[in-house]
Amino acid sequence: MRVSFGPAKSQVIGDPILVELYRYWEQQCGLRLFPSRASINPADIKRCLPQTILTDVFRNPLRFRYRLVGTGVTTMLGRGELTGRWLDRSLLGEFAAPLYEMYERCVETKRPVHGYGSLRALLEGRDWVTIEDIFMPLGDTDDEVTMVLVGVVQSAVDNQGVESWLIANEPLVPS
């Protein structure tokens, strides 16, 4: 599986859960590039929680560990409990490298990364699952991303075998 960044299939988020999560993230930014973890209140995004991942960012070397993985994501991926585990090949197989690349892009650019992709290798022979996701940076200052808030949904878009990911330079939902 290979991920290519931009131009993406669409700059606009398609799934209503992801739109809600992105709008909430955007509201919490205030005058900053991205919000702090403390400004994210799970009670405000109850409907989104099953499709949400919260990931800790570690540096030197850059690594990612799942702090919280929603039940909807866990069920969709069928990989058991991911909370507390490191993003690596032993956990996610061939999908680990492109997923790491998306996290890395979000952390380096300090901007949301949005995309569509199809998974099969991860799902161990099950039918193709097309996903839509958005990676949104979090941190106490605009200098460093310390966590990434991710929304992942199974997409109605038939995009079998195609990955398209985009770094957001402008709002991802219509005004």
C-alpha positions in Angstrom: 0.0 0.0 0.0 1.4 3.4 -1.0 0.1 6.8 0.0 0.5 9.8 -2.2 -0.2 13.3 -0.8 -2.4 15.8 -2.8 -4.1 16.6 -4.9 -6.7 14.6 -3.0 -10.0 13.4 -4.3 -11.7 16.1 -2.5 -10.8 18.9 -0.1 -14.2 18.6 1.5 -14.9 16.1 4.3 -17.8 13.9 3.2 -18.8 12.0 6.4 -21.1 13.9 8.9 -19.3 12.5 11.9 -15.9 13.7 10.6 -17.5 17.1 9.7 -18.7 17.4 13.3 -15.3 16.4 14.7 -13.4 18.7 12.4 -15.7 21.7 13.2 -15.3 21.1 16.9 -11.5 20.9 16.5 -11.6 24.1 14.5 -13.7 25.9 17.2 -11.2 24.9 19.9 -8.3 26.4 18.0 -9.4 29.9 18.8 -6.5 32.1 17.7 -4.0 29.3 17.7 -2.9 26.9 14.9 -4.3 24.0 16.8 -5.9 23.4 20.1 -4.5 21.9 23.3 -5.6 18.5 24.5 -7.1 20.2 27.6 -9.5 22.1 25.3 -11.0 18.9 23.9 -13.9 17.8 26.1 -15.2 14.3 25.2 -18.7 15.2 26.5 -18.8 17.8 23.6 -18.3 15.1 20.9 -20.1 12.1 22.3 -21.5 11.2 18.9 -18.0 11.1 17.4 -16.2 9.1 20.2 -16.7 5.6 18.7 -14.9 6.8 15.5 -12.2 8.7 17.3 -8.5 7.9 18.1 -6.3 10.0 20.4 -2.6 9.4 19.8 0.5 10.5 21.8 3.4 11.8 19.8 6.9 10.9 21.0 10.2 12.3 19.6 13.8 11.2 19.0 12.8 9.0 17.3 9.3 10.1 16.1 6.9 7.5 17.3 3.1 7.2 18.0 1.2 5.4 20.7 -2.5 5.0 20.9 -3.9 6.6 24.0 -7.6 6.0 23.2 -9.2 4.1 20.3 -13.0 4.3 19.9 -15.0 1.1 19.8 -16.2 1.8 16.2 -12.6 2.0 15.0 -11.7 -1.2 16.9 -14.6 -3.1 15.4 -14.0 -1.8 11.9 -10.3 -2.8 11.9 -10.9 -6.1 13.8 -7.4 -6.0 15.4 -8.4 -6.2 19.0 -7.7 -3.5 21.6 -5.2 -0.9 20.2 -5.3 1.4 23.3 -1.8 1.7 24.8 -0.1 0.1 21.8 2.6 1.6 19.5 1.9 2.2 15.9 4.2 -0.3 14.2 4.3 -3.1 11.6 3.8 -5.9 14.2 0.5 -4.2 15.1 -0.9 -3.1 11.7 1.2 -4.9 9.1 1.6 -3.3 5.7 -0.7 -0.4 6.7 1.7 0.8 9.4 4.0 2.6 7.0 1.4 4.8 5.2 -0.4 5.4 8.5 2.9 6.5 10.1 3.4 8.8 7.1 0.0 10.5 7.7 0.7 11.0 11.4 4.2 12.4 10.5 2.7 14.9 7.9 0.2 16.1 10.5 2.9 16.6 13.1 5.4 18.2 10.8 3.0 20.6 9.0 0.9 21.3 12.2 -2.2 21.1 10.0 -5.0 18.5 9.6 -4.5 15.7 7.1 -7.7 14.4 5.4 -8.1 11.5 3.1 -9.7 8.4 1.7 -8.2 5.0 1.4 -8.9 1.3 0.9 -7.7 -1.4 3.2 -7.5 -5.1 2.7 -4.1 -6.3 3.9 -4.9 -5.0 7.4 -8.2 -6.8 7.4 -6.6 -10.2 6.7 -8.5 -11.3 3.7 -11.8 -9.7 4.4 -13.5 -7.6 1.7 -12.1 -4.2 0.9 -13.1 -1.5 3.3 -12.9 2.1 2.2 -12.2 4.6 4.9 -12.3 8.4 5.2 -10.2 9.9 8.0 -8.9 13.2 9.3 -5.8 13.7 11.5 -5.8 16.9 13.6 -2.9 18.2 15.7 -3.1 19.0 19.4 -0.5 20.7 21.6 0.0 23.1 24.5 1.8 25.6 22.2 1.8 26.2 18.5 5.5 25.2 18.5 5.0 21.4 19.0 2.3 18.8 18.3 2.1 16.5 21.3 -1.0 14.5 20.3 -3.1 13.8 17.3 -6.9 13.6 17.3 -8.1 11.3 14.5 -11.5 10.5 13.2 -12.0 7.3 11.1 -15.1 6.1 9.4 -16.1 3.5 6.9 -16.8 5.5 3.7 -19.6 5.1 1.3 -17.3 6.2 -1.5 -16.1 3.2 -3.5 -12.4 3.9 -3.8 -11.1 0.4 -3.9 -7.3 0.2 -4.0 -6.8 4.0 -4.2 -5.3 6.2 -1.5 -5.6 9.9 -1.6 -4.5 12.1 1.4 -4.4 15.8 1.6 -2.8 18.3 4.0 -5.4 21.0 4.7 -4.3 24.5 3.9 -7.9 25.8 4.1 -11.1 24.8 5.9 -12.2 21.3 5.1 -15.9 22.0 5.3 -18.1 24.5 3.5 -18.7 27.7 5.5 
